[in-house]
Amino acid sequence: MRRIMVSRMKARGRKWLPIATGCLWTAAGLIMLKHAGLFTGGTAGLSLSLAHMWHMKFHYLLLLINAPFLLFSYVAMGRKFTVHTIAAIALLFVFSSAYPFIPYPSVPPLFGTIAGSVLIGSGVCLLFRHGASLGGSNILGLYLHRKYGINPGLTNFLFDCIVLLISLAGYSLKGVVLSAISIAVTSFIMAIYKKTNNERRASTATYPKPSPGDPAAGQPRRYP
C-alpha cells in the first residue's frame, strides 16, 4: 500500500511539476515586462495593458478576463484540460502577485523585452506540452485548431493585434514598438514549438509492417 501511495505521489509530481515550472517562467517574464512598463500578447498581455491604463493590479484583471474563456473551455475542450488550465492560471496569479516584492535590476529596455518574451514563450509552450494553457486566446486557438484545422498561431496573432490596438490609447510609441517586439518573439518561440511538435509526431507515427513478399520489406522506413 505504501509503495502504491508513493508511486501515485511521484506520478502526480511528474504531472504537475512541468505545469508549475511553465507558470513560474511565464510569471518571471511578465514581471520583467511589468517593470519595464510593457506588455505582451494574449490575455496576460491584455491584462498588463489594461492594468497600466486603469492603474489596477494585472493579476486580478487576468482572472476576470479569463472567466468567460474558462466556461467556453469546459464546454468545448473538456473537464481535464479546463482543470489543468484553471490550476495554471491560479499558479500564475500566485507567482505574478509577488512582483512588488521582487527587486528588479536596471537593464536596457530591449534586453528586458527580449528576455521576458523568451521566458513567456517557453513557459506557455511547456504548458501546451503538458495539457494546459493560460486561458484566453490559447483556449480559442487550440479549439479552432482541433475543430477546423486553423493554425493556432494565426488566432493568437489576430488576438495580439487587438491587444496592440487597445494599447495605443495608453502607451507611448516606443512602448508599443517594444511590446510589438515582445509579441513577435513570443510568437516565434511558439511557432518553433509547433513545428518541432509536428516533426516529433511524424517521426513517431506507426506504419503497417510490410509483408515478406513486399519489395519494401527489410528496407529502412522513411518518414515524411
Salt bridges, closest charged atoms under 4 A:
none
